[in-house]
Amino acid sequence: MNPLMSDLLNALIVALVPVAIGALGYLGKQVVGYLKARMGAEQFAMVEALARTAVRSIEQTLSTEEGEAKKAAALALVKAECLKRGYKLDDAAIGAAIEAAVYQERIKR
């Protein structure tokens, strides 16, 4: 590859990394706002805790699996726990809580 093109490509990648990180932060904030709007504060805190626990559990038990398999397992786990507690949430709301928990876990690393 041409050295000039290589340098331009590297500069473009370096410039896009902060944009991608900012977009992820914005997306995470929007997901949390969506969840808070759909449920009460107490219910939101419980679902948030369930999602964090499920994400950590799935990361430990299914570390060799792909992302979609992990998400499906976390979704099933959180959905079962929500049903036990009497929370009726759709898969989109639970999926959003899981995505927010995954985002929070990635920030901690």
Buried (B, 14 or more C-beta within 10 A) or exposed (E): EEEEEEEEEEEEEEEEEEEEEEEEEEEBEEBBEBBBEBBEEEBBEBBBEBBBBBBEEBBEEBEEBEEEEBBBBBBEBBBEBBEEEEBEBEEEBBBBBBBBBBBBEEEEE
